[in-house]
Amino acid sequence: MEGKSGRDLQHALRYVKWDEDWIVQCIILEGKDQPLWEAERLVDKERFVKSIERITNSATLHSLIFTRAFQLIMILPKVKHTNINELINGIQALWKNEKDIFYGVGRETSIRDLSISYNEAIRSIGYAKQHNVRMVEYAKLGIERLLYEVDKEILDMFMNDKLQQLYILDESFIETLRIFIDLNKNHKKTAEILHIHTNTLYYRLKKIEEILQIEFNNEKDWIDLVIAFRLYVASNKKED
């Protein structure tokens, strides 16, 4: 883990009786809008941490648990995917009425590469909170993994290059495109959800193609459009 010396890590491993050759995984817990505990109430923090320890122990997961700022960080030895889901379900069952908890899960790594899993969990928790998804596993993220590594100015430039002309149309065209993308170009379902005639849908889609100078049936055009529009949706969520 970043910030931990080799001696600190060795001490922690002896405490939890782990072997240096084990495969481990990092999970980070954060509150959605509020911290998981109040800074001035150490009792609340201790109560929360102890409850997580009990849940992991009852699931026979001999985890290493510590806190950093208002994050709770769990390091787990290699476990089955179902055990992680059971663990999170157990935490949710206990705390759902008191705390709005989000989870970021890094990939499995060796203990020596633990900082990799930690950084992936950091990215995952950021994505979870940004997109209002309760749990995000880094290994299951798609193109979002690549976008996280790209400078925001470059992403904004790409988005505007691809969509700039779309902004002059009214909101009905943007909403139409959003649903059309979400439904993977299913014309019938898009028209049904929008409560419009198929001819109206055809008109809007042709207008979008014309103004953006693209063709939805062209694979490259479609991929570029989907990526640019996802960036547009994400940037507007941040502003909200």
Protein Blocks (a to p, Z undefined) as FASTA:
>chain_A
ZZiafklmmmmmmmnopafkbccdddddddfklcfbdfklmklmmmmmmmmmmmmmmnop
acddddehjaccdddddddfklmmmmmmmmmmmmmmmpccdddddddddfklmmmmmmmm
mmmmmmmmmnopabacfklpcklmmmmmpcfklmmmmmmmmmmmmmmpcfklmmmmmmmm
mnnopaklmmmmnopafklmmmmmmmmmmmnopafklmklmmmmmmmmmmmmmmmmmmZZ
